[in-house]
Amino acid sequence: MESTSRESLGGEKMEATFSKKENTRKAKTKKAEKVTPGGILVIILLTLLALITLVPFIWMVSASFKTNNEVFTIPIQWIPKSWHPENYSVIWERIPLLTFFKNTLIFKYCDYDYSTIYFKILQHMAFQK
C-alpha cells in the first residue's frame, strides 16, 4: 500500500491510500479504450471539413500565379500551366499594400483602446448604482 498526504487550504492534512492493484487496474483501463465506429465517423467528418476549409486557400495561392484569363477558365485548373511569380511584384506596384497594412494596424490598436475605455466607463457606471 502506498500512502500520500497533502495539506489542504484549511491547514488540515488529507491522506489517500492506494494499492498497487488499483493503480495497475486504472492504467489497464486507459490502455483498453476501444475505437468505436462513431469515433471513426467523427474523425472522417472532421477531416473532410478541414479539407473543405482549405480549398479556398489553396485556390487563392494557385490563382495568384495565374494570368487573369487562366483564373476564370472552366473547368478549373488547380495547377497553372505557366507560373507567373511576377504577379506579386505587379500588385505591389499597382496597389499601395504597405499603406493598407499600416492603416489596418492603426485602426486595430485604436479600436482596441477605444473599446477598452468604453467598457471601463460602462463598468464604472454599473458599479455606481
C-alpha positions in Angstrom: 0.0 0.0 0.0 1.2 3.5 -0.9 0.2 6.5 1.1 0.3 10.1 0.1 -0.5 13.1 2.2 -1.2 16.7 1.2 -2.1 19.8 3.2 -5.4 21.4 2.2 -6.3 25.1 2.1 -7.7 24.9 5.7 -4.4 23.5 7.0 -5.7 20.0 7.7 -3.8 17.0 6.3 -5.6 14.8 3.8 -4.4 11.3 3.3 -5.1 8.9 0.4 -4.1 5.3 0.3 -3.8 3.5 -3.0 -2.9 -0.1 -3.5 -0.7 -1.2 -6.4 -3.5 -3.3 -7.8 -5.7 -0.2 -8.1 -3.0 1.8 -9.9 -2.4 -1.0 -12.4 -6.1 -1.6 -13.0 -6.5 2.1 -13.8 -3.6 2.0 -16.2 -5.0 -1.0 -17.9 -8.4 0.5 -18.4 -6.9 3.6 -20.0 -5.0 1.4 -22.5 -8.0 -0.7 -23.3 -10.1 2.1 -24.8 -11.7 0.8 -27.9 -12.2 2.6 -31.2 -15.9 2.8 -31.9 -17.5 3.2 -35.3 -18.9 6.5 -34.2 -15.4 7.8 -33.3 -14.1 6.8 -36.7 -17.1 8.6 -38.3 -16.3 11.7 -36.3 -12.6 11.6 -37.4 -13.6 11.2 -41.1 -16.2 14.0 -40.9 -13.7 16.4 -39.2 -11.0 15.5 -41.8 -13.4 16.3 -44.6 -14.5 19.6 -43.1 -10.8 20.6 -42.6 -10.1 19.8 -46.3 -13.2 21.7 -47.4 -12.0 24.7 -45.3 -8.5 24.5 -47.0 -9.9 24.6 -50.6 -10.4 28.4 -50.8 -6.8 29.0 -49.5 -5.4 26.5 -52.0 -7.4 28.2 -54.8 -6.1 31.6 -53.7 -2.5 30.5 -53.8 -3.0 28.8 -57.1 -4.7 31.7 -58.7 -2.0 34.1 -57.6 0.4 32.5 -60.0 -2.0 32.6 -63.0 -2.9 35.2 -65.6 -6.3 36.8 -65.4 -7.6 34.7 -68.2 -6.4 31.4 -66.6 -8.1 32.3 -63.3 -11.6 32.3 -64.9 -11.3 29.2 -67.2 -13.8 26.5 -67.0 -13.1 23.7 -65.9 -10.9 24.9 -63.1 -7.2 24.3 -63.4 -5.7 23.9 -59.9 -2.1 23.9 -61.2 -1.3 26.7 -63.6 0.1 25.8 -67.0 2.6 28.6 -66.8 3.7 30.1 -63.4 3.7 33.9 -63.1 5.6 34.9 -59.9 5.8 38.4 -61.2 2.2 38.9 -60.2 3.4 39.6 -56.7 5.7 42.4 -57.8 3.0 43.9 -60.1 0.4 44.0 -57.2 2.9 46.0 -55.0 3.3 48.5 -57.8 -0.5 48.9 -58.6 -1.9 49.0 -55.1 -0.3 50.6 -52.0 -0.5 47.5 -49.9 2.0 48.8 -47.3 -0.3 51.7 -46.6 -3.2 49.3 -46.2 -1.3 47.2 -43.8 -0.3 50.3 -41.8 -3.9 51.5 -41.7 -5.0 48.1 -40.5 -2.6 48.2 -37.6 -3.5 51.7 -36.6 -7.3 51.1 -36.6 -6.8 47.8 -34.9 -5.0 49.4 -31.9 -7.2 52.5 -31.8 -10.3 50.3 -31.9 -8.9 48.2 -29.0 -8.1 51.3 -27.0 -11.5 52.9 -27.5 -13.4 49.7 -26.8 -11.4 49.2 -23.6 -12.1 52.8 -22.4 -15.8 52.4 -23.4 -16.2 49.2 -21.4 -14.4 50.6 -18.4 -16.8 53.5 -18.4 -19.8 51.2 -18.6 -18.3 49.0 -15.8 -17.8 52.1 -13.7 -21.4 53.2 -14.3 -22.7 49.8 -13.4 -20.9 49.7 -10.1 -22.1 53.2 -9.2 -25.7 52.0 -8.8 
